[in-house]
Amino acid sequence: MRWLVGLVILLAVAALFVAMVRTWRTRGRTQAAAAPPVPVPSDVGPERGSWDGFYVATTRADEPLQRIVAGPWGFRGRGGVAVHDRGVVMTLAGAPDRFVAWRDLRGADRATSTIDRVVEPGGLVRLRWTATGADGATDLDSYYRFPEGDTDVLAALGGPRNDATPPATGDEGER
């Protein structure tokens, strides 16, 4: 009898695991149309600054519990940002870089929490941007943590670049 109960429990756990994987994949397929990958153009201009740290998550704008799981951006890892004349290159270890043009950048500020991560007040950098895909424009927030400090990152993300309108920066409470 114990073997039968054990087998039923094992099958229930396996079914739960399969359901979780299917749900994750389905969510990724649906979100792929909303936030398609944008490869880095060949001419992004000179690099104004580059910062390495940790990529935490990308969520729908102002919905820090709605993770975007399309592609490799559903998982935390080493990552960073590089600021260029034409836009920002977001990196994630083991994944193709993503380019965000200045016209699509809505700003950068500090944040304290996002899905599955809470840090000291203002310990995350939130990069606010718009992805244009088959579903139209989707406002997104990408969160990074820079152990070496983030003041220079925020300043670079708010500075003017060529003919583009610079994004606004501010503290998390200023909305």
Buried (B, 14 or more C-beta within 10 A) or exposed (E): EEEEEEEEEEEEEEEEEEEEEEEEEEBBEEBBEBBBBBEBEEEBEEEBBBBBBBBBBBBBBEEBEBBBBBBBBBEBBEBBBBBBBBBBBBBBEEBEBBBBBBEBBBBBBBBBBBBEBEBEEEBBBBBBBBBEBEBEEBBBBBBBBBEEEBEEBBEBBBEEBEEBEEBBBEEBEEE
